[in-house]
Amino acid sequence: MLDVDVDARDEHQRWDVYRQALARPGLEPQLLATTANEPDGAIAVGVVFEMLERLDPDAAAPWIEAVPASHRDKVLTRAGDLAILRACVPPDAAASSDAVDSWSDWLQRRLVDDTASLGVLALLEVHGRTRRVRGRARSRLAAKR
């Protein structure tokens, strides 16, 4: 994958190699195979989180399967969050207050910065779970008025 000298027992060194591989286009097949054999489930989750951001959702299944079953729920949740994120970013996106209540904190934080939808921002201003999300939504709405 990469020509580096690493102590495979050291998770910090392994993570550094994964970061380098993530930064190099074209290494996805090797990165997937290595991730599937990663002994630390948390590292595998981190790699897959990064890849889910980049991948077309139709290409996500092998990456999700690369994570140990004991960590897969986290990855499935993130994949669902990313689907909602992608749907709620366009200016004409809409959502309901019930939907906002079901969104993870991570998704609310991402949407408040990424969405171009005034409707989604208005919902986050009122129904956002944290003061940070509500305040950021309020600021972004004020800037657009």
N, C-alpha and C positions, 0 to 999 in steps of 0.2 A: 504494500500500500504506500508507505512512505519510507524513505531510507533514513531511519533514526535509531539511535541507541537508547533503549528504554528498559527499565526494570519492570517487567510485567507484573510483579507483585505490588507495585506502587500505583494506587489508583489515581494519584495526582499526575503522575507521568503518563499513565494511560489516557486520562482525560485530555491532557495537552496534545497527545497524538490525535485523538478524535477531533479536537478543535482545528488542528492543522488540516486534517482530511476534510472536514466540513467546509473549509475555506477553498478547497481545490475542486473545481468542477471536473466531472468525469470519473471520480472515485466512488460514485454511489454504489456500484455492485460490490466492490471490496468492502466498503464501509458497512453495507447491509450485512454481509457475511460475518464481519468482525463483530458487529453489534449483536448479532444472534448468538455469538459465542462469548460475549462479555460476562464474566462471573459476577459483576456487581450490577444488580438490577437497577439501582438508582442511576448509574452511568448510562446504561442502555436507555432508560427513560429520557434522560437529558438529550442524548443523541437523537432519539426519535422525535422528541418535541421540536428540535431544530429542523428536522427533515419535514415534519408535517406542515410547518410554516411555508416551506418551499414547494412542496409537491402538489400536483393536481390531486384532488381528493380521491380520484379513481385509482391512483397509484399508491395509496396509503396502506392497503391491507398487508403486504409483506413486511412493512416496517412495524406495524402494530404487532404482527405475529412474532417479530424478532425480540420482543420484550418478554421476559419471563411472566408466566401466567399470574404470579403473585403481584406483579406490578401493572398488569394490563389494564385494569380499571382506570388508572390515572391517565393512561394514553388514550383510551376510548373517550374519556371525559374531555380531554383536550381536543381530540378530533371533532367531537360534537360542538365544542366551543368555537373551534375554527370555522366550522360550517355556518354557525350563526353569525360570527364575525364577518365572514365574506358576504353573507346575505344582508347584513345591516350597515355596511359601509357606504353604498351608493346614496346619492342625495335623495332619491325617491323611496328609500327603505322605510318600512313601517314596522312597528312592534306594538305589543300590548303591555299594560302594567303587570299583568300576570306573567308574561314572558320575562320581563325585567326581574321580577321577584325570583324566578327560577334560575337566572343566570349566575354563574360563578363570580366570585370577586375578581378573578383574573380577567374574565370576559368583560365585566363592567369597566375595569381599569383600561383595558385595550380599546373598547368601543368609545369611551369618552374622549380619547385622543384620536382615534382613527376614523370615526364615522363622519360622513359629510351630510347626514340626515338631520335636519332640524327637529323632526319628529322624535327620532331616537334620542337626541340630546335633551329634548324637553322631558321625555320620560325618565331619563337618567337623573335629571335635575330634581325631580320629585320623588322617584322611587329608587334611586341609587342606594345601595346598602351602606356606604360609608360617606362621611362628611367630605372626604377627599373627592370622591366621584361626583357627589352632588355639587360641590363647589366648582370643580373643573367644568362640569356641564354648564353651570350658570355663567362662568367666564367665557366659555366658547360661544354660548348663545348671545351674550352681550356683544361680543366682538363681531358677530354676524348681523347684528341689527343696525 
